[in-house]
Amino acid sequence: MSQSQNEEYILVGKIGASYGIKGWFKINAYTEVPEGIFDYVPWRVTLNGSDRFVKVAEWRRHNKGLIAKFDGVDNMNDAEAWLHGEIYVTADQLPELSDDEFYWRDLKDMLVKTDKGYDLGKVSGLMETGSNDVLVVDANPTDAFGKTERLIPYIQDDVILSVNKEENTITVDWDPGF
């Protein structure tokens, strides 16, 4: 299976513990709808510095999680060879979003400004906290408040006032001193 060197890959999950003796393992999905991870074919699994493209032979819900089995993985020993592998798909496999929706990767490196025009810095990452997502903003090097990083909750219309893809900016209602 050939893949272009320039394709962008997106982390969508991780392989957890083995399950049973017939080659199944737990899947930790990072997709909004956990079962949605199985909509993507093939998976690129990265483990110990190497990549392999795999096809899921079977999957199902189990208790509150997901379990799956790959083609050619038929016993517990085979399954354990995949443990902790990271699951990637190509960016072009992701569905198109409406204009007011964003993937986390779209927000990375955007400039964050307050509604009063203060430059807070650039988004370096995002965190999931359970209650809401949080922007990790690397502060502007000349930050007047001496900040190196800010954690800003991603609460639409309350904290996050607008996201402008064309201008690569996020406008927030946020005190620069925080």
Phi, psi and chi 1 to 4 in degrees:
 res  aa     phi    psi   chi1   chi2   chi3   chi4
   1 MET       -  118.9 -179.6  176.4  -52.8      -
   2 SER   -98.9  138.6  120.1      -      -      -
   3 GLN  -128.7  141.3  -60.8  -71.5  -36.0      -
   4 SER   -67.0  142.4  164.8      -      -      -
   5 GLN   -66.8  -23.3  -62.4  -72.2   21.5      -
   6 ASN   -91.9    0.3  -63.9  -29.8      -      -
   7 GLU   -68.7  141.9  -76.7 -175.5  -55.1      -
   8 GLU   -91.4  129.8  179.4 -175.5    2.7      -
   9 TYR  -107.1  142.9  -75.1   90.6      -      -
  10 ILE  -118.2  130.3  -52.6  -61.4      -      -
  11 LEU   -72.4  122.1  179.2   65.6      -      -
  12 VAL  -120.1   -4.3  -65.9      -      -      -
  13 GLY   175.7 -177.2      -      -      -      -
  14 LYS  -145.4  147.7 -167.8  167.0 -175.7  176.1
  15 ILE   -86.2  128.0  -62.2  172.3      -      -
  16 GLY   -97.6 -149.2      -      -      -      -
  17 ALA   -66.2  156.3      -      -      -      -
  18 SER   -69.9  156.4   60.5      -      -      -
  19 TYR  -133.6  113.7  176.0   81.4      -      -
  20 GLY    75.5 -168.4      -      -      -      -
  21 ILE  -109.8    2.6   61.0  170.7      -      -
  22 LYS  -106.0   21.0  -65.3 -173.6  178.1 -178.5
  23 GLY    92.5   15.3      -      -      -      -
  24 TRP   -90.8  157.0  -70.2   73.8      -      -
  25 PHE  -148.0  162.7   32.9   74.4      -      -
  26 LYS   -79.5  146.5  -64.7  178.5 -178.8  178.3
  27 ILE  -119.0  126.3  -61.3  -66.8      -      -
  28 ASN  -100.3  101.9  -59.3  -50.0      -      -
  29 ALA   -88.8  135.7      -      -      -      -
  30 TYR  -100.5    5.1  -56.8  152.8      -      -
  31 THR   -75.8  154.6   51.3      -      -      -
  32 GLU   -56.3  -46.5 -175.3  175.4    6.9      -
  33 VAL  -104.5  113.7  175.3      -      -      -
  34 PRO   -50.4  -43.5  -27.8   35.6      -      -
  35 GLU   -64.1  -18.7  -65.3   87.2  -11.4      -
  36 GLY   -60.9  -21.7      -      -      -      -
  37 ILE   -59.6  -28.0 -165.7  169.8      -      -
  38 PHE   -82.2   -3.5  -61.7  107.9      -      -
  39 ASP   -76.4  -16.0  -67.9  -19.6      -      -
  40 TYR   -97.8  129.1  -54.9  112.8      -      -
  41 VAL  -140.6  133.9  177.2      -      -      -
  42 PRO   -84.8  173.6   34.8  -36.2      -      -
  43 TRP   -97.8  142.4  -73.2   -5.6      -      -
  44 ARG  -102.2  117.0 -175.9 -175.8   90.4  178.1
  45 VAL  -103.8  123.8  176.6      -      -      -
  46 THR  -106.0  127.3  -59.7      -      -      -
  47 LEU  -150.4  127.6 -177.3   62.7      -      -
  48 ASN    52.0   41.2  -60.4  -34.7      -      -
  49 GLY    81.2    0.2      -      -      -      -
  50 SER  -119.9  155.6   65.2      -      -      -
  51 ASP  -117.5  141.7  -62.2  -31.0      -      -
  52 ARG  -138.8  140.7  -69.8 -171.6   50.8 -162.2
  53 PHE   -92.5  131.0  -69.6   90.3      -      -
  54 VAL  -132.3  159.9  -62.8      -      -      -
  55 LYS  -120.2  133.0 -177.4  175.5 -179.1 -122.1
  56 VAL   -76.8  122.7  174.8      -      -      -
  57 ALA   -79.6  -42.7      -      -      -      -
  58 GLU  -150.0  153.8  -63.1  178.2   63.8      -
  59 TRP  -152.9  160.5   70.8  -88.8      -      -
  60 ARG  -164.7  163.6   66.5  177.5  179.4 -108.8
  61 ARG   -76.8  143.4  -78.1 -167.8  113.0  -16.3
  62 HIS  -141.4  116.6  179.7   71.2      -      -
  63 ASN    53.8 -120.9  -64.7  -30.8      -      -
  64 LYS  -100.7    9.3  -67.4 -176.5  179.3 -177.1
  65 GLY  -124.7 -165.0      -      -      -      -
  66 LEU  -126.2  144.9  -60.0  168.3      -      -
  67 ILE  -128.9  153.7   57.6  173.2      -      -
  68 ALA  -150.0  166.1      -      -      -      -
  69 LYS  -139.5  135.3 -179.2 -178.4  178.1  -38.2
  70 PHE   -91.5  155.3  -68.1  157.5      -      -
  71 ASP   -56.7  133.0  -80.8  -17.8      -      -
  72 GLY    82.9   -0.8      -      -      -      -
  73 VAL  -106.8  106.6  176.0      -      -      -
  74 ASP  -120.8    0.2  -61.4  -44.9      -      -
  75 ASN  -149.1  172.0   60.3   56.3      -      -
  76 MET   -61.2  -39.2 -173.9  173.5   15.1      -
  77 ASN   -62.9  -43.1  -69.6  -22.2      -      -
  78 ASP   -61.9  -42.3  -68.9  -13.3      -      -
  79 ALA   -64.7  -39.7      -      -      -      -
  80 GLU   -64.9  -23.0  -73.5 -180.0   -5.0      -
  81 ALA   -68.0  -16.6      -      -      -      -
  82 TRP   -99.8   -6.4  -67.9   93.2      -      -
  83 LEU   -56.3  136.8  -60.5 -173.4      -      -
  84 HIS    72.8    8.1  -48.5  -62.5      -      -
  85 GLY   -66.2  142.9      -      -      -      -
  86 GLU   -94.4  137.2  -66.8 -178.2  -42.0      -
  87 ILE  -101.6  122.7  -57.0  164.5      -      -
  88 TYR  -121.6  151.8  -68.7   85.4      -      -
  89 VAL  -133.1  162.2  -61.5      -      -      -
  90 THR   -73.9  146.9   58.2      -      -      -
  91 ALA   -58.9  -33.5      -      -      -      -
  92 ASP   -72.5   -8.1   62.3    4.8      -      -
  93 GLN   -80.4  -18.3  -72.3  178.6  -82.9      -
  94 LEU   -71.7  144.5  -59.5  175.3      -      -
  95 PRO   -69.5  152.4   17.7  -23.5      -      -
  96 GLU   -67.7  143.3  -70.5  -68.4  -39.6      -
  97 LEU  -108.3  159.0  -61.0  177.0      -      -
  98 SER   -71.0  168.7   66.0      -      -      -
  99 ASP   -61.0  -26.0  -72.9  -18.0      -      -
 100 ASP   -98.6   12.7   62.7  -21.1      -      -
 101 GLU  -117.1  151.8  -66.5 -178.8  -53.6      -
 102 PHE  -143.7  144.7  -52.3   93.8      -      -
 103 TYR   -82.7  152.7  -72.8  111.9      -      -
 104 TRP   -54.0  -40.4  -81.8   14.6      -      -
 105 ARG   -61.4  -26.1   67.8 -173.0  175.1   97.1
 106 ASP   -69.9  -28.1  -63.3  -24.9      -      -
 107 LEU   -85.2  -21.4  -58.0  176.7      -      -
 108 LYS   -60.7  136.1 -165.3  162.9  174.4   11.4
 109 ASP    73.9    4.6  -65.9  -35.3      -      -
 110 MET   -72.7  145.5  -79.5 -167.0  165.9      -
 111 LEU   -77.9  133.6  179.9   63.7      -      -
 112 VAL  -109.6  124.2 -179.6      -      -      -
 113 LYS  -126.7  149.9  -67.2 -176.4  175.2 -177.0
 114 THR   -78.1  166.1   68.7      -      -      -
 115 ASP   -66.8  -10.9   53.8  -12.9      -      -
 116 LYS   -97.8    1.0  -47.0 -107.2 -175.0  -46.9
 117 GLY    96.3    3.2      -      -      -      -
 118 TYR   -76.0  131.0 -173.0   83.6      -      -
 119 ASP   -80.4  109.3  177.7   -4.5      -      -
 120 LEU   -86.7  -18.8  -65.1  172.5      -      -
 121 GLY   127.1 -159.2      -      -      -      -
 122 LYS  -119.4  147.0  -73.7 -169.9  174.7 -175.6
 123 VAL   -68.7  122.6  176.6      -      -      -
 124 SER  -104.5  -15.6   61.8      -      -      -
 125 GLY  -179.8 -178.3      -      -      -      -
 126 LEU  -137.4  152.8  -71.1  106.0      -      -
 127 MET  -128.6  145.7  -63.8 -173.8  -46.7      -
 128 GLU   -97.0  128.5 -111.0 -176.7  -64.4      -
 129 THR  -113.6   -6.5   63.8      -      -      -
 130 GLY   103.4  -51.9      -      -      -      -
 131 SER   -84.6  -40.3   57.8      -      -      -
 132 ASN  -159.7  159.9   53.6  -91.5      -      -
 133 ASP   -74.9  158.4  -63.1  -26.0      -      -
 134 VAL  -131.0  129.6  173.8      -      -      -
 135 LEU   -78.0  132.8  -67.8  174.5      -      -
 136 VAL  -100.1  115.8  178.9      -      -      -
 137 VAL  -114.9  117.7  178.6      -      -      -
 138 ASP   -76.1  120.9  -73.6  -15.4      -      -
 139 ALA   -65.2  153.1      -      -      -      -
 140 ASN   -55.9  132.9  178.4  -13.5      -      -
 141 PRO   -56.9  -24.4  -19.9   27.0      -      -
 142 THR  -104.1   31.6   58.9      -      -      -
 143 ASP   -58.1  123.5 -171.3   81.4      -      -
 144 ALA   -66.7  -18.3      -      -      -      -
 145 PHE   -98.4    3.5  -66.5   90.1      -      -
 146 GLY    72.5   16.6      -      -      -      -
 147 LYS   -79.6  145.7  -58.5  -72.4 -175.4 -172.6
 148 THR  -108.5  -25.3   56.6      -      -      -
 149 GLU  -152.4  145.6 -179.1 -179.8   82.8      -
 150 ARG  -127.8  145.1  -71.0 -177.9  173.9   84.1
 151 LEU  -111.9  115.1  -59.4  177.8      -      -
 152 ILE  -118.9  120.5  -58.7  173.9      -      -
 153 PRO   -64.3  136.8   18.5  -24.8      -      -
 154 TYR   -87.7   81.9 -163.4   98.2      -      -
 155 ILE  -116.1  104.7  -57.3  171.3      -      -
 156 GLN   -58.8  136.0 -165.2   69.6   36.6      -
 157 ASP    72.6  -14.5  -59.8  -34.2      -      -
 158 ASP  -101.8  -55.8 -173.7   21.1      -      -
 159 VAL  -103.0  -48.4  176.4      -      -      -
 160 ILE   -86.8  107.9  -54.0  -61.5      -      -
 161 LEU   -85.9  -38.6  -58.3  178.4      -      -
 162 SER  -160.7  153.7   67.6      -      -      -
 163 VAL  -126.4  120.5  176.9      -      -      -
 164 ASN  -114.9  102.4 -172.6  -40.0      -      -
 165 LYS   -62.7  -41.0  -74.2 -174.5 -162.5  179.3
 166 GLU   -63.8  -40.3  -69.4   77.4   32.0      -
 167 GLU   -92.7   -2.1  -66.7 -179.5   13.8      -
 168 ASN    56.4   41.9 -157.2   39.1      -      -
 169 THR  -132.0  151.6   59.7      -      -      -
 170 ILE  -121.5  127.4  -60.5  171.4      -      -
 171 THR  -102.8  130.5  -56.0      -      -      -
 172 VAL  -127.7  154.5  -63.3      -      -      -
 173 ASP   -98.4   93.8 -179.6    1.7      -      -
 174 TRP  -150.4  137.3 -165.2 -107.5      -      -
 175 ASP   -77.0  120.6 -177.2  -21.5      -      -
 176 PRO   -59.9  -18.5  -17.3   25.3      -      -
 177 GLY   -75.2  -13.2      -      -      -      -
 178 PHE   -87.2      -  -74.3  162.9      -      -
